Amino acid sequence: MNRPVDARRATRRGDLPLTARKSWDSAGAVLRAILDHGPIARSSIARVTRLSAAAVSGVVTSLVDRGLVREVPEAAGPPGVGRPHVPLDIQTDGVAVVGAHVAVPGTTVALLDLRGRVIAQRRDAHGPRDPASVLAALASRVAAFRQEYGGERRILGLGIATGGWVDAANGAVVEHSLLGWRDIQVGEVLARATGLPAQVDSNSRALLKAEQLFGAAARQARESGVHLFVGNVVDVAFAAGGTVHQGLRSAAGGAVAHLPVDGCVEVCACGRTGCLQAAVSDQTLVRRALADGLIDRPDFRALVDAAASGQVRAAAMLERRARLVGRAAALLLDLFDPEVLVVVEAGANRLPGCLATLRAEAAARICRRADAASVIRTTSFAGNVLAVAGGAIALDRVYAAPSTWDPQRRAS
């Protein structure tokens, strides 16, 4: 459902910062302004985007025709002199994207509206983990979502997020060592199987884009942000000036998984010992927790639940991981000096003690900044991280170039 607008007035011109033009096209700039400030009048959009009133009017007409934007006259203030200004807002009914996430234990498929809110999601454990089997099952689940929701919503695209080395430009998983995948054309396979435009990216780059679009610290994340993802895999992304860095074949950020960790005796998937990912991955902690009798099933959520319920040894295990992640965070803060560093790590996201430990470890090790603790934030999407990741990839494309989406295309 569309969010209620009668409880707040439309954004006025005087409320708006006068910002520099960004690299996206004019339609993307207008749509982004409506996302950030809606309900907002056309004249105010012109101010914040530095586009002419005529240009804004033409773009808005196109966005309304494409079903991406709607007029909300109920959000207008009291009538004034001259022509009335009818505010505009993002259309959250009638359109959506599908997001998919491929993790080591299974897949998540979700439907998101244009404000990044999860409408529906499902999680399924893998059967066979070879690429052909996983992608065929994923295509079937996407088809089921389209069957269920296609009559209500036009599906604009499909985004797929996963760990490891992901070549976003070519839609390929170059290497996912924990799944045993190498050079898999995920985007091409799923686009052909689903009939949807499909984009692929890594966990951290996807979630950093989500933070830039919809996060609690969106402004900071757009200017200079770092995202650290810790799950079964560990990866990092960074952005400057609104752009998430990709690197050669989208390799930027993946090497953080192999940072050396003192005292780690776990063998990493790369064949070496002492790598950060081997020390802190969900798989490692689950294996230890099972051996120590802390949990009775191989599920990382069970370990977090045990810690949350007061089991001291479970909490100690997660706090040790938080300390190791804090050391990596300190290195990233020194390297990038960002306005915000967002951490996705199940302990820190749910347990205040783990977050405090992570921040304290980073603050103790950072070289230059005195405000390390305040710079480190947890994800804006706790509870829906995997559902949001894939959807954010598709939504980022919508907001970058909304004029490319065909208003007549319907989900079949």
C-alpha positions, -999 to 999 in steps of 0.1 A, spaced: 0 0 0 11 36 -5 22 53 26 -2 78 41 6 114 31 -20 134 49 0 133 82 28 155 68 30 183 44 48 183 10 84 194 10 87 231 3 114 247 -18 129 264 13 134 230 29 157 218 2 195 218 -1 208 232 -33 228 202 -45 253 196 -73 242 177 -104 249 140 -101 261 115 -128 226 99 -134 204 112 -162 177 138 -158 149 113 -153 170 95 -126 177 128 -109 140 137 -108 130 103 -95 158 103 -69 146 138 -57 110 125 -53 123 94 -34 143 116 -11 119 145 -5 84 133 -16 57 144 -15 73 173 -34 61 199 -59 76 202 -94 90 236 -86 109 222 -57 122 193 -78 136 219 -102 154 236 -74 170 204 -59 180 190 -93 190 222 -109 169 213 -139 146 238 -157 109 238 -148 102 227 -184 126 198 -182 111 187 -149 76 189 -162 85 167 -192 103 142 -171 75 140 -145 49 134 -172 70 104 -185 75 91 -149 37 93 -142 30 75 -176 55 48 -166 37 42 -133 68 52 -112 54 84 -98 20 96 -87 3 129 -78 -8 133 -42 -30 164 -40 -40 154 -5 -4 163 6 -7 199 -6 -7 227 19 -33 254 21 -41 272 -12 -19 302 -20 -16 328 -48 -12 315 -83 -13 281 -98 -17 252 -73 13 229 -68 3 193 -67 30 173 -49 44 141 -63 55 109 -46 69 75 -55 43 50 -67 44 21 -43 14 3 -58 13 -14 -91 50 -18 -96 78 -39 -80 111 -56 -85 121 -92 -76 153 -97 -56 171 -130 -52 200 -139 -29 221 -170 -33 237 -180 1 257 -210 10 228 -228 27 200 -217 4 182 -189 -16 160 -160 -7 135 -146 -32 116 -113 -24 93 -88 -39 101 -51 -31 82 -19 -39 100 12 -52 108 24 -17 127 -8 -10 101 -23 13 97 -60 13 62 -71 2 68 -108 3 97 -132 6 105 -169 8 136 -188 19 145 -222 6 174 -246 14 195 -258 -15 190 -293 -29 220 -300 -51 244 -270 -50 257 -271 -85 249 -239 -105 225 -255 -130 203 -270 -102 204 -238 -80 196 -215 -108 168 -237 -122 152 -238 -87 156 -200 -84 140 -194 -117 110 -215 -107 106 -195 -74 108 -162 -93 81 -176 -117 59 -184 -87 62 -149 -74 53 -135 -108 23 -158 -110 11 -147 -76 17 -110 -79 19 -103 -116 -17 -94 -118 -13 -67 -92 21 -53 -100 42 -47 -131 76 -64 -124 104 -41 -135 134 -64 -131 153 -90 -112 184 -84 -91 206 -113 -78 231 -109 -50 256 -134 -38 290 -137 -21 325 -142 -36 339 -125 -66 310 -112 -88 316 -95 -121 286 -72 -122 293 -58 -156 290 -92 -172 265 -107 -148 288 -135 -138 300 -152 -106 337 -154 -112 344 -174 -81 324 -185 -51 347 -209 -33 322 -220 -7 296 -230 -33 323 -243 -56 311 -220 -85 335 -206 -111 327 -184 -141 289 -189 -140 268 -165 -162 241 -161 -136 225 -130 -151 222 -144 -186 208 -177 -173 182 -161 -151 172 -135 -177 166 -162 -202 147 -184 -178 125 -157 -163 121 -132 -191 131 -104 -168 160 -80 -172 185 -94 -146 215 -78 -129 240 -95 -106 263 -80 -79 280 -89 -47 265 -88 -12 282 -57 0 278 -37 -32 241 -45 -33 235 -36 3 256 -4 0 233 6 -29 203 -1 -6 218 21 21 223 49 -4 188 46 -17 167 39 15 191 37 45 191 55 78 223 72 68 216 75 30 233 110 27 265 98 43 265 66 24 262 85 -9 291 108 -1 316 83 12 305 50 27 319 15 33 299 -16 37 312 -47 55 293 -80 51 300 -109 75 281 -141 70 293 -174 55 314 -151 33 331 -118 41 332 -90 16 333 -52 15 322 -24 -8 330 13 -8 315 44 -24 326 80 -30 306 108 -46 275 86 -49 292 59 -69 299 24 -56 333 13 -67 336 -18 -88 372 -23 -97 387 -45 -124 360 -72 -132 342 -59 -101 369 -74 -79 371 -44 -55 366 -54 -19 366 -92 -20 402 -95 -7 391 -84 28 380 -120 33 417 -131 34 430 -105 58 454 -123 82 440 -129 117 463 -137 146 457 -171 162 433 -184 136 440 -221 128 410 -226 105 418 -236 70 403 -211 45 387 -221 12 417 -205 -4 439 -232 11 457 -210 37 452 -206 74 447 -174 93 422 -157 69 395 -134 84 367 -153 66 379 -186 80 379 -172 115 346 -154 115 323 -171 90 289 -185 100 301 -220 91 331 -218 114 310 -207 144 283 -232 137 308 -260 136 324 -249 169 290 -244 185 278 -279 175 311 -294 189 307 -276 222 270 -285 225 258 -249 224 233 -256 196 215 -288 184 213 -280 147 236 -265 121 219 -231 119 237 -199 128 204 -183 139 202 -209 166 236 -197 180 224 -160 180 191 -171 196 211 -189 223 233 -158 230 202 -136 231 185 -159 256 215 -155 280 237 -185 272 271 -172 283 293 -193 261 273 -186 230 275 -149 237 313 -151 243 317 -168 209 298 -140 192 317 -114 210 350 -129 200 338 -127 164 327 -91 170 363 -83 181 378 -97 150 353 -79 128 361 -47 148 398 -51 138 388 -53 101 365 -23 106 394 -3 120 415 -11 90 387 -1 66 382 32 85 419 40 83 420 31 46 389 49 34 381 75 61 344 73 53 315 92 67 298 60 76 307 23 78 278 -1 78 283 -36 92 261 -66 84 270 -91 111 243 -111 129 256 -106 164 261 -69 162 228 -65 144 209 -81 172 229 -81 204 239 -47 218 269 -62 236 284 -74 203 279 -41 187 296 -23 216 325 -48 214 329 -43 177 329 -5 180 353 -5 210 378 -28 192 377 -6 161 381 26 182 411 11 200 429 2 168 421 31 145 450 55 138 435 89 132 398 92 141 384 99 175 348 92 164 352 56 152 323 43 173 298 68 159 308 62 123 301 25 126 264 16 121 245 -16 118 224 -23 87 192 -4 81 176 -37 70 179 -60 100 157 -90 95 154 -85 58 191 -82 47 191 -110 22 157 -100 9 167 -64 3 201 -72 -12 190 -86 -46 161 -61 -49 184 -32 -43 204 -42 -74 173 -39 -96 161 -8 -78 194 9 -83 190 5 -120 155 18 -119 165 50 -101 196 55 -123 177 53 -157 139 52 -152 133 62 -188 144 27 -199 115 9 -182 87 0 -206 54 12 -191 35 -14 -212 55 -44 -201 35 -66 -177 45 -97 -158 33 -129 -174 
